């Protein structure tokens, strides 16, 4: 029962190795529950039928495996139903070892690769060789646009499959894929080249013949343009940590993952689960800003950091600009990773709750807890299954420790049940939209759960719906600011050119903390201690407001 691939692949010897390496606890859950990863879903079907090649392993009579590469037009391998694949074997392949092996042992292993997106699917099954007499089956396997004679067909009855992690998959592109990936950059570079060669003020213009030659040359050297772009030493940002974008993957329709390495492949600074990077982004206006993104990769890794970015159509423009401008080979300079959302070092019972893109720090926490062999439960909600980044990987990795909630299937987080059913010393770690955080805090308060047991990270700043306009007086400068109901105090200060330090803008780091000289603040941060609020009279203007009509700040 459980994960069918694990049922086949996790032999006693394999389980022993997992135990020796300390990872058996994370894999054990895969063997529990109802069967899964044995029926091809729409995701696997679309991935398989988009491939123009795959690797196939058979087993000979000597016991030796034989790995063969099979290629053809995109879609030459057919998904016949949820249990069955098939493809035609054409004349000229002269690949008879596999065919002979299948006569002795019908087991087969397939490996499907998507190099541009650094994705791979491995599949186990049993092969049925289809001879020329079975014309009906062969007709289902034939490709109408591939004019070669069929010698036989192969039908594969699927027994299990698994999606592999992207580690060490080097992105590779066909010529068509390469041109599509870099077409916008190429168009811009071509425009700049032609602009330099045509100067109306100087009365010079290249001939039609030379323009045609230039265009042909530029099209032929598009790959060289990209290589030169990747090798440039120019970088975006001003921090002490140098990073290069070494991989990009589309995790969902709106979420893209960016893999970041040191330019010389050196080890990156160690991080703890919950850490983040402040990445530089060039907005459409040309302004360079910094945005806080949680590091989603396993904290034990020192070769890469991975961040996952949701493209928000109605956001402030940062995520749209990042999706549009971040490219393979691009170099960044950023501050060292920070952490406002760390796990408690004590081995207390733990419940992790995430919604949407809030999974990014929660995923890292789950992986770290697995490394420590500390039990936990993970609740992950999203609009739909396809809108939930890392969904399939988390299912594979954590098995019965994770529960998923797809909104389009009518599945909803039962916050009250999650909170009250946990042991009394459980710590709850949350990340997601403000409404999720507010709901958990309210339910915890209603059920007498100490706020110290609720740990959370907001992945975007927000002004509470009940905020009202206030006046803020700056004691040193004598200025008075009107802060609107839809504006934070920090944003009001920055809009007036006041250089107030800040970092997270979500009340988690206290970089922007200011002393209050008069008025009563309404604290909405998670960073300041009781002494800092009461004795030092500090407040965080990025999220906190005022209970009075005005505040006087020490600025």
N, C-alpha and C positions, 0 to 999 in steps of 0.2 A: 504494500500500500504506500501511497505518497508519490514522490518524484520518481517517475519511471526510469529516467536516466541514472539517477543515483542507485536505484534498485539493481540495475544491470552493472554499473561501473564500480560501485562501492563494495568490492569484494572484501572478505575478512582481512586480506593482506593490505588493501587500500585503507581500510578503517584503522588498522594498526598504525600505519604511517601517519594518518590524520591525528591519532591520539598522541603519538610521539611528538608531533609538531605543535600540539596544543590547539588544534582547530576542529577536533572532532565534535565539540559541543555545538559549534555553529552549523555543522553539517547534519547532526543527528536528527534535527527537526524535519529534514527533507524526507525522511523515511516514514513519517507519520501522516495521518489524515487520508483524505480521498485521493485517488490517483490523479496525477496531472502531468503535463508535458509529455503526452503521448498522442494527442489529437492536434492536428495542424489547424491553427486558427488563421484568421485573415491576415494577421501580422506575418506569420511564417510563410503563408502562401504568397503574399506580395513580395516578400524578400527573396524567396526561392525563384519565382518566375522572372524576377528582374536580373538574375545572374546570367552571365555568358560563359561561365566555367565553374568547375568545382573539382575537389580532390576526392578520390574514392579508394578505399582500402578493402582488400579481400584477403583471405587466408588460404595459403596453399597446402598441399598434402604434406609438405615437410614441416608445417607449423610456422613458417615464416610469413609475415604480412607482406603484401605488395600494394604500394600506393601508386595510383595512376591519376593523371590530370585529364579531365574531360572538358572539351570546349565546343562551342557552337554559337549560333545566333542567340541573342538575349531571349530568354523564354523557351529555349529548346528542352529544358527539363520541365515536365508538366506536373501540376498538382491535380491528380485525378479525383481525390476526395480527401476527407480529413485523416484517412489512414494510409493513403497511397500516393506515391510518386511514380513517374515513369519517364523514360527517354529512349529515343531511337539510336541505334548503333549503325553508322553509315559506312559504306565501303571506303577503303583508303586509310582507315584508322590503324589497322594492323595491330590492334591491342587485344590479343587473344589470351593473355595470361589471366586477366580478370575473369573472362568467360570460362576458362578451364577451371579456375579456382571455385567459381560458383557451382560447378557440377559436383564438387567434393564437399563444399561448405557454403551454405547460402547466406551466411552472415556478411553484413556490409556496414562500413562506416563512411559517412560523407562529411565533407567539410566545405561549407559555403563561405566565401569571403567577399566583403564589401570594403575595399581598401580606402576609398575616399572618406568614408564615414567611420572607419576603424571598427567595423562590426563583423562578427563571425558567428555562424550557426553550425553546431555539430549535431549529427543525426545518426541513429542506429536503426537498422532494419534487417529484413531478410529479402533476398532477391529471387525473383522468378524470371527466368530467361524465356523470352517470347520468340518463337521461330516464325518463319515466313508463312506457315500455314494458318496462323492466327491473324488473318488480315484485318479483322474488326478491331482488335486491340492495337495493332500496328498503326492503323489509321488515326487512332487517338493520340499516338505519340509522334506522328510525322509533323514536320514543319513545312507548311505550304510554300514558304519562300526560300527553302534551302534545297537546291536542285542536286541532290546526290542520292545514290541508290541505298536503300535500307538493307542491311544484312540480317539484323535481328533487333529485338527490343528488350529493354529491361524494365520490369515493374518492381518497385520496392515497397514492401509492406512495412510501414513505420512502426517501430516499437518504442522509441524514445528520442528526445532531442533536448538540447540545452544551448542557451546563448552564452558565449564566452565573454570574458572581460576584454577591454580594448588594449590592455597593456602590451607594449612592444609591437603593436601593429603600425608599421610605417605607412603613412598615407601615400597611395600611388594613384595616378590618374591616367585614363585614356586621353587621347588628344581632344576628343569631344568634351570630356569631363573637365579637362584642364581649361579649355577655352571658356566653358560656362562658368567655372569657379572665378576666373579672373577677368571676365569680359568687361566689367565696369572699369576696373583699373586700367586695362589695356586701352579702352576707348579714351579715357582721360589722358593717358600718356601720349596716345596718337594725336589727340587734339593739340596738346602742348607742343609736340614736335612740329606739326604742320603750322602752328601759329608762329613758331620761331622762324620757319622757312618762308613764310609769306608776310611781308611787312609792307602794307599799303603806303605808309609814309615814305618809304625808301623807293617805292615804285618798282619793286621786284616781286616776281611771282614765278614759281617753278612751272615748267612746261607740263602739258598734259601727260607727256611721256614720262617725265621724272616723277610726277605725282603718282602715276600708276605704279611705277617701280618702287617708290617709297612705301605705298600701301602693301604691295606684295611682300616687300622685305619685312615690314612690320608684322604682317600676319604670319610670316614664316618664322619669325623670331619671338613670338609671344612667350614661349617657354623661357627664353633667355631673359626677357624683360622681368619675368617673375623671379627667376633665380637671382638676378641682380638686385631686385627689390628685397628679397629675403636676406641677402648678404649685406645690406646697408647697415652702417653702424648707428644711424640716427635712431633715437628711441623717444618714446612718449613718456612724460612724467619726470619727476626730479628726485625720487626716493633713492635710498642706498641699496636697495635690492634690485638686481638686474634679472629680468625674466624674458623668455622668448616664447611665443605661442607655437607649440609643437604639435597640437592636435585640435581639431574642431569636430564635434559630433552633434547631430540634431537629436535631442532626447525626446521631444514631443513637438507638435506643430508650432508651439510658441517658445520652447525652451531649448537653448543651445549650450552645450558644455565646451569649455575652453581649457585645454591642458597647457600648463605653464611649466617650463624647465629653466634651469640656469643655462646661459648661452654656451658654456663650456661643459655642460652635462655634469657639473659638480653637484655634490649633495646640497640640498636646500636646508635652510634653518629648520630645526625641529619645531613641531607645532603640537598643540593639544586639541582634542575634539572641541568644536565650537569656535575655532579661530576664524579670522576673516582677513581679507586683503582690501586695501583702499586702492582701487584701480583707476588710472587716469583715462578720461574719455574726452574726445574732441566733439563738442556739440555742433549742430548745423550752423550755429552762429560763429563758429571758430573758437569759442571759449573752451578752455580745457578745465574740466571739473574732476572731482574724485567721487567715486561711489563705493559703498561698502558692500562686499560680496563674501558670503560665507564660503569657506573651503570645504568642499564636499568629499574630497578624496580621503581614503583611509589615512588617519593621522600617523600610522606607522611608516608610511612611505616617505622617503627622502628624495626620490628622483623627480617627482612632480607635485604640483598643486593643481587641483581641478576646481573650477567654479562653474556653476550653472546659472545662466541669466535668462530670466523671463522677459520677452519682448512685450512691453506694455504700450498698446496703441494710444491710450489716453493718459499716459504717465507724463513725467517731466521732461522726457526726451532723452534721458541718459541711456536707457536700455535700447532704444531704437538706434541711437548713434553707435553704441557698442556693437550691436549686431551688424550694422552697416559698415563699420570701419575696421573691426578686428579681423585680421587675416593671418594665415599661416606664415611663420617667419618674422612677424612683427615683434619688435623689441619694446619692452616696457621697463620703466623704473618706478618702483613703488616703495613705500615704507615697509619695514619688517612686519610680519603678521601680528595682529593684535587679537585679544580674546576678552570679550565681555560676557561670555556665556559658557563658562567652564563647568565640567562635571564635578560633583562633590567627590573628593578622594576617598571618602569612607564607603565601604561596601554595603550601602543601603539599598533596599528594593527600589527599582526605577521603572517609571512609565514614561515613554516618549510619545509625544503627540505632535503631528505635523499636518499642515494643510497646504496644498499646492506647492509653490516654490519654497515654502518653509521646510521642505524635506532636506534641504542641503546641509545645514549643520546637524540635523537629527540623524541623517544617514551616517555621518562621521562618528557621532556618539554611539550609535548602535554597533558599528564596526569596532570601536575601541572597547566597548563593554564585552564584546565577544572575545577579543584578545585577552581580556582580564578574566574571562570565564565567569562574569557576573551576570545573573539572570535579569531579564528585562522584558517588557512588553512594548511593542511599537504599534501605534494607531495612526494610519495615514489616510487622509481624505483628499478628494479632488473632484473637479467638475465631472470628469469621466475617466475611464481607464486610460485612454490614449493621451489625456492631458496630465498624467501623473508621472513626472520624471523619475527614472530609476525603478519604476514599479516592478518590472519583471526581474530585474537583478535583485531587488530586495526580497522578493518572494523566494528566489532560489537560495539566497544567502541565509535567510532567517527563518524560513519555514513557518512553523506554528507560533513563533514569537511575534509575528506581524499579522495585523488585520487591516484589510483595505476597505475603503468606503468610496464607491463611485457614485457621485450625485445623480448621474443620468439613469442609474439603476435603482434609484430610490433609497440608496444606502446613506445613513446619516450617523455621525458621531453621537453616541449617547454619553455626554459629558458627565452627567450625574452618576450614572452607573459605573463609568470608568473610575471616577474619583472615590466613590464610597465602597467599591468592591476591592480596592487595593488595601494592603496592610497599613496599619496606622502610622508607620514610619516611612512610608513611600515618599520619594521625591518625584515631582512631575516636571518634565522639561517640555516646553511648548515653543513652536515657531510657526507663524502663519499670519493671516490678516488680523487687523486690530479687533474685529468682531469676535474672532475665536479667542483671543487673549482675554477680552472683556468678559466673555461668556464663562470661561473657566474660572476667572477670578470671582465672578458673582456666584457661581455654583459652589465654589470652595467656601466662600464666606457664609452662604446660606446653610452649609452643612458642617460648620464649625471646624473647617480644615485650616490650619495655620497658614498665613500668607508666606511664611518662610519656606514652606514645602512646595511652593509654586515658583518655578524658575522659567523665565521666558526671554525670547529675543524677538523683537519686531524687525522685519526685513524692510520696512519702509516707515518713514516718519509720517505722522498724521495729526491733525488737529481734532480733538474730541468734538463730537457733535454738539455737546452742551456748552461749548466754550462761548463766552460773551466778550464783547469789546472791552478793553481796559486801557488805562493810561499808564505809561511808564516814564518816570522822571529819572534822568541821569544826573547824579549829584555832582560829579566833578565837572562835567561840561555844561551843566545847566539846561540841557536839551530835554524836551518833553515829546514823547512819541505816542501816537495813537495806534494801538494794536487791534486790528480787526478780528472778528469772530472766526474768520477762516485763515488766520495767520498766526504763526508762533512768535513768541517774543524774540527769539533768536533771528528769525527771518526779518522781523521789523528792524532790528539793530543792523543787520547786514545791508538791508535796503537803503539805510541812511549813511552807508559808508563807514560804519563803526567796525573796526577790525577786532571783533571778538573771537578768540580761538574756539574751535569746535572740531569734532571728529565724527561721532556716530550719528548725531542728530536724532537719536531715538531714546535718549535718557538712560543709556547704559554705560557710559564711559566717564562722565563728570568732567570732561575736558573743558566744557563751556560754563562750568559752575561759577556763579556770581554771588557776592554778598548782598543780602537785602537789608537796607537801612531803615525802611519804614513800609508798612503794609504787611498783609499776611499772605504768604504764598500758598498755593495749592499744589503740593508735590505729586507729580505723576511719573517720576523717574524710578529706576531700580538700582541706581548706582550709589546714591548718598546714604551714609549711615545716619542713625538717629542723632548722634552727637554733631555730625556735620550740619544737619538740618536745624537742630535746636540751639546748640552752643555757638556754632560758627555762623548761623543764619545764612547758610548757602542754599541756592536753588539752581536748577538746570533750566535755562530759558528755552531749550530746544523742545521741551514737552510740557513743562510745568506752567501753571497759570497763576491767578490771584483770586483769593476769596473776597478781597476788598476791591473797591473800584480802581485803585491805583497801587503802584509799587514804586518805591524809590530804590534804585540800584546803585552800587558803588562803582560807577563808571564815569 
